[in-house]
Amino acid sequence: MQHMAKKGKTPVSTQTVKRQAAESSAKTHASRSGVSKTFWIDDDLDAALNRYLKSQKVKQQQTAVFNAALEAFLAAAGFWPPKETK
């Protein structure tokens, strides 16, 4: 399912995410855990992400880059790592 592009945003389709996850999982993971998210990012962020991924000698999946960036963001805000619950 492709969403209509909003001005200044790059669509991330559910179909593309599912296909990429399935391909990645088949190549690198016996099974994948987690939650699938679909969201919009600005065109300039998409371009920067693509430049970053292309510049890496060891190729990384977008998911790994997003996870690392989100963890760093949440850690700076005091929400990562998760606190143990009693």
KOLMARZA-827208 format. One line per field, with one value per residue: x negated, y, z negated of N, C-alpha, C in turn; residue number from 1. Coordinates in steps of 0.05 Angstrom, whole numbers, plus 5000, padded with zeros to 4 digits. Layout:
% KOLMARZA-827208
npx <- [X	...]
npy <- [Y	...]
npz <- [Z	...]
capx <- [X	...]
capy <- [Y	...]
capz <- [Z	...]
cpx <- [X	...]
cpy <- [Y	...]
cpz <- [Z	...]
i <- [NUM	...]
% end
This chain:
% KOLMARZA-827208
npx <- [4983	4983	4973	5000	4955	4935	4923	4854	4842	4820	4849	4858	4874	4920	4919	4868	4836	4851	4834	4778	4765	4777	4741	4692	4696	4697	4646	4611	4631	4657	4705	4746	4756	4798	4830	4866	4861	4891	4878	4869	4815	4776	4755	4702	4679	4684	4651	4602	4597	4594	4545	4510	4516	4496	4443	4419	4371	4380	4440	4503	4568	4626	4660	4625	4596	4637	4654	4607	4602	4651	4646	4603	4626	4669	4640	4612	4655	4669	4699	4679	4633	4690	4723	4721	4778	4814]
npy <- [4977	5040	5104	5169	5219	5270	5340	5353	5307	5239	5180	5121	5060	5011	4961	4961	4964	4915	4878	4889	4878	4824	4803	4819	4791	4739	4735	4748	4736	4686	4691	4748	4798	4848	4911	4933	4996	5049	5109	5180	5215	5274	5298	5317	5291	5238	5238	5249	5203	5163	5179	5170	5114	5095	5111	5077	5027	4976	4951	4972	4958	4998	4994	4982	5029	5066	5045	5053	5109	5124	5101	5132	5183	5175	5161	5209	5239	5215	5168	5119	5069	5022	5025	4978	4942	4930]
npz <- [5000	5021	4996	5010	5030	4987	4990	4990	4962	4958	4977	4940	4955	4932	4956	4979	4933	4908	4947	4949	4897	4895	4933	4910	4862	4879	4900	4857	4807	4764	4740	4730	4681	4653	4670	4725	4757	4792	4824	4840	4869	4876	4941	4943	4899	4915	4960	4936	4903	4942	4967	4924	4915	4964	4959	4924	4911	4892	4904	4879	4854	4861	4817	4774	4771	4760	4710	4678	4679	4656	4605	4586	4586	4549	4504	4493	4477	4431	4431	4445	4428	4420	4358	4305	4284	4224]
capx <- [5000	4967	4988	4995	4933	4941	4902	4831	4840	4815	4867	4847	4898	4922	4911	4839	4825	4855	4817	4751	4761	4777	4716	4671	4699	4689	4617	4594	4644	4674	4732	4744	4775	4801	4855	4863	4872	4892	4879	4859	4791	4771	4738	4674	4670	4682	4627	4579	4596	4583	4517	4497	4515	4478	4416	4408	4356	4397	4468	4521	4596	4639	4671	4604	4590	4659	4653	4585	4609	4673	4635	4587	4645	4684	4620	4608	4680	4672	4718	4666	4647	4714	4720	4733	4803	4815]
capy <- [5000	5065	5128	5192	5235	5297	5358	5353	5282	5215	5159	5094	5044	4987	4938	4962	4957	4887	4864	4893	4863	4795	4798	4821	4770	4714	4735	4752	4729	4663	4703	4777	4807	4877	4922	4947	5023	5063	5138	5198	5230	5296	5291	5321	5270	5214	5240	5246	5175	5148	5185	5157	5085	5090	5117	5057	5004	4953	4959	4969	4961	5023	4988	4984	5058	5079	5036	5066	5137	5127	5096	5155	5205	5169	5162	5237	5249	5201	5146	5094	5043	5020	5019	4952	4945	4910]
capz <- [5000	5023	4988	5027	5019	4977	4999	4973	4947	4973	4966	4933	4958	4915	4973	4982	4907	4904	4965	4941	4872	4901	4947	4890	4843	4892	4904	4834	4781	4763	4734	4722	4661	4654	4680	4751	4756	4818	4818	4861	4862	4895	4963	4937	4881	4932	4976	4918	4895	4965	4970	4902	4921	4987	4952	4906	4922	4884	4910	4857	4860	4851	4791	4755	4769	4745	4682	4664	4677	4637	4579	4578	4580	4525	4482	4487	4464	4406	4433	4453	4432	4405	4330	4297	4268	4202]
cpx <- [4982	4984	4981	4974	4943	4918	4879	4827	4835	4832	4851	4872	4897	4912	4880	4826	4828	4837	4788	4746	4760	4751	4693	4672	4690	4659	4601	4606	4660	4703	4727	4765	4777	4828	4849	4876	4871	4895	4867	4834	4788	4752	4709	4662	4666	4657	4602	4575	4584	4554	4500	4494	4496	4449	4403	4394	4372	4426	4486	4550	4607	4650	4649	4597	4612	4659	4631	4591	4631	4664	4619	4605	4659	4665	4615	4631	4685	4692	4706	4640	4672	4708	4734	4758	4803	4840]
cpy <- [5025	5088	5150	5209	5262	5314	5358	5328	5259	5193	5134	5076	5019	4963	4938	4953	4927	4870	4865	4877	4833	4787	4798	4798	4743	4712	4734	4742	4703	4671	4732	4783	4837	4885	4937	4975	5034	5093	5153	5211	5252	5287	5295	5301	5243	5215	5237	5217	5158	5153	5170	5127	5079	5094	5096	5035	4979	4962	4953	4971	4987	5018	4992	5013	5072	5071	5051	5096	5141	5121	5120	5179	5200	5169	5191	5249	5235	5177	5120	5091	5041	5013	4993	4958	4923	4894]
cpz <- [5000	5015	5007	5014	5010	4986	4979	4957	4967	4961	4961	4934	4940	4931	4975	4955	4902	4921	4956	4915	4877	4914	4927	4871	4855	4895	4878	4807	4784	4757	4726	4702	4663	4665	4705	4748	4785	4812	4842	4851	4884	4917	4957	4918	4897	4948	4959	4909	4918	4970	4949	4908	4943	4979	4934	4920	4916	4886	4886	4868	4848	4823	4770	4750	4753	4715	4666	4659	4656	4609	4569	4570	4553	4501	4474	4472	4438	4407	4442	4437	4414	4376	4323	4280	4247	4203]
i <- [1	2	3	4	5	6	7	8	9	10	11	12	13	14	15	16	17	18	19	20	21	22	23	24	25	26	27	28	29	30	31	32	33	34	35	36	37	38	39	40	41	42	43	44	45	46	47	48	49	50	51	52	53	54	55	56	57	58	59	60	61	62	63	64	65	66	67	68	69	70	71	72	73	74	75	76	77	78	79	80	81	82	83	84	85	86]
% end
